[in-house]
Amino acid sequence: MSRPEEEFILTLSCRDTKGIVHNVSGLLYQAGCNIIDSQQFGDVQGEGATGLFFMRVHFEAPPHLADVATLENLFAHVREQFGMEARIRAAAQRPRVLLMVSQHGHCLNDLLFRWKSGQLPVDIPAIVSNHTTFASLAESYGIPFHHLPLVGGSDAETKRAQEKQIEALIESERIDLVVLARYMQILSREFCEQLRGRAINIHHSFLPSFKGAKPYYQAHARGVKLIGATAHYVTPELDEGPIIEQDVARVDHSLSAEDLTAVGRDVECVVLARAVRWHVERRVLINGHKTVVFR
């Protein structure tokens, strides 16, 4: 039976060609590793295919190889041979997550409960908000709360000044992932670029759909029969980052706009939690404007 410290996760992407799986699995076998789980996907069919190959391998390494740097060296030749973007991480390593929120706390509360109950394998060293609404909630979980208001307005200069405070916190706390748990501020292009591939947002509608304020009220006015939520990576293009997860709930004419909002918030919590979990378990690989998710 393997020990947690001897388990690792390899994720890779490269141009699709013959021999990738054979070389990767063969190398692991020759090194005395045991493959626990392996998934792969080639995006090679249909219009818009990227021609890329993606793979995730969860494996156990023998004690003398049970080190990320040692394993990286082991894979150096195969990485070079196929021009791979490949990363190896210790399966037991808990990513450090920064949660950001404004004045809607349902997603924040859900993530904190999942973390506290052991359902979300992360460390949460800080919560950031531009309001003080959830300071007591953070305190109840024993997590430092950082109130970083937009002092003097919401112009670009003020936003960047506040974002630089967040950037400093990300660096000092060695943050691996930023989660916008209904943080209702548009991030600057500079901040988005710094966070590319390591910031997840929850959008309170099934993209592409009703944008702007009060989407559930817009949906109610249009008489929709399905409402949903979308979790995606943050990019400078507002609400257009690679989608990680989506879900919907069926509704009907008997529900008020407030009822739709309540149903929608439940969906948001579930969708965001799935996206965060899959990301920290290294199951999500970015494929251009979309993602490959090995569930």
Secondary structure, DSSP 8 states (H G I E B T S, - for coil): ---GGGEEEEEEEEE--TTHHHHHHHHHHHTT-EEEEEEEEEE-SSTT---EEEEEEEEE--GGG-SHHHHHHHTHHHHHHHT-EEEEEETT---EEEEEESS--HHHHHHHHHHHTTSS--EEEEEEESSSTTHHHHHHTT--EEE---TT-SSHHHHHHHHHHHHHHHHHTT-SEEEESS--S---HHHHHHTTTSEEEEESSSSSS--SS-HHHHHHHHT-SEEEEEEEE--SSTT-S-EEEEEEEE--TT--HHHHHHHHHHHHHHHHHHHHHHHHTT-EEEETTEEEE--
